[in-house]
């Protein structure tokens, strides 16, 4: 299924470790960009489900597109969520590109583990060395656990630094 949120687990873990040096929003945007081609194939029935977009060459091109567009889309999204320029700041180009490439390349590897039609090293090689490295259940579990651990680490570090705050006061009545 395109646009699986399970791919976000490793991104959440990376965000927890790198904090402001990684954009989870750009990472997530790159996940969506990667699955536009499979979605098109599912809708039209035309083409190879995990085709060129799920190769490292294709992922490189899509990561560039995701970084260029995701930087601005993420900044707009953060502004709308937080409504405070000092709270959200600006996503630097190195962070945008690193986050997009991390998202695109991890997407190729994760899908390569579970989908036989992924050819990560095309056009150099047509095999898939990632296929079956983990069972699908183990892969999903690893992604979910990495997301949970990442969330705990991220918020734990924020609390320890005294940086954790809600953008709006919570009403508990």
Secondary structure, DSSP 8 states (H G I E B T S, - for coil): --S-GGGHHHHHHHHHHHGGGS-HHHHHHHHHHHTHHHHHHHHH--S-TT-GGGSHHHHHHHHHHHHHHHHHHHHHHHHHHH--HHHH----HHHHHHHHHHHHHHHHHHHHHH-TT--TTTTT----TTTTSS-HHHHHHHHHHHHHHHHHHHHHHHHHHT----SS-----
